[in-house]
Every structure is written in structure tokens, then in C-alpha cells.
Amino acid sequence: MNNIDMIKERAASAEEMARKVWLAGLGAYGKGYEEVKGRFEALSTDSNKLFAELVAKGEKIETEGKSKVEEVKTKVAANSEIETRIETIRAKLGMNNSEADQKIEELNAKIDALTDAVAKLAAKKA
């Protein structure tokens, strides 16, 4: 083999090695891309699954909350009805506090007026 053949052989070998390095780089890029794509798809699937779970949990809590609100409304309505009945019975029995309080205020005003009148009469006699 002469020098030119050896140079050609080494050049071909170097060219082949450069091609293999290039292909290895492309392969690494492709593998990285595939891995990232796979992780992205898994993340997307997981996030969709998590979102669906959160929606289901929210619907359950909403239903429970509505149920509790209705329960409280029913209790409040029952209490209001009981208070109305008690007030009616008190009024029928003459135990209505607001009427008694009003009568006491009227009597106090009359007593004050009489006290003033007596004081004026006593002052005139003196």
C-alpha cells in the first residue's frame, strides 16, 4: 500500500467516525426528545386526572353544603313558628310584655304629673 492509499483509507475512516459522532448526537437528541415528550404526556394525563378528582370532590362538598343549608333553614323556620305561637299564647293570656311596659310608662307619667301638681299647690299655700 502506498501513502496515498493510506491517506485515503484514514480519511475514509475519519469521515466514517465523524458520521458516527454526528449520528450519535442526533440519536441523543431524539432520545431526549422522546423522553421529554413521554414525561409531558404523563404529566398532562396526571394533571387531567387530578383536575377530574378535584371537580368530583368539589361537587360532593357542594352537595353536602346545600344539604346543611336546607337543614338550617328548616330549623330556623321551625323556631320562628314556635316563637310566633308562644307570642300568640302570651298575648291571649295577657302576658304581653310590651303592653305591660307601655301601661307602666303611662302610669309613671301620670304620677310625675300629679307630683308636679302637688308641689305647685304646696308652693302656693306656703
Buried (B, 14 or more C-beta within 10 A) or exposed (E): EEEEEEEEEEEEEEEEEEEEEEEEEEEEEEEEEEEEEEEEEEEEEEEEEEEEEEEEEEEEEEEEEEEEEEEEEEEEEEEEEEEEEEBEEBEEEEEBEEEEEEEEEEEEEEEEEEEEEEEEEEEEEE
